[in-house]
């Protein structure tokens, strides 16, 4: 099984950025633990702060992997392009958010991604990524 994890803007700052909301672990250290826990899965990882690069990554991985775990971050609330891309690719997408976006500012309750995704996990910290991986394992 091959799974791509795609992270959007500012997620390269995990571990430094607002630890009260996002925790104190870097994504890189979490990703190493995830790969060790699921040694039979081939993981791809991509992160960008640029919307078009995220669309390009979704298009690329959309035909190469069995599933995509996507945290579009702030683009969740603004990017019709990312939502349209998810609808156009073959691989199923699970949307993940580290924080509970529904308990935050009002504008974060709008998602251009959720309706195009197989499911959404939010508010469970970095463990949401693991739960998305479990979803892909259990559906195959």
Buried (B, 14 or more C-beta within 10 A) or exposed (E): BBBBBBBBBBBBEBBEEEEEEBBEBBBEEBBEEBEEEBEEBEBBBBBBBEBEBBBBBBEBBBEEBBBBBBBBBBBBBEBEBBBEBBEEBEBBBBBBBBBEBEEBEEEBEEBBBBEBBBEBBBEBBBBBBBBBBEBBBEEE
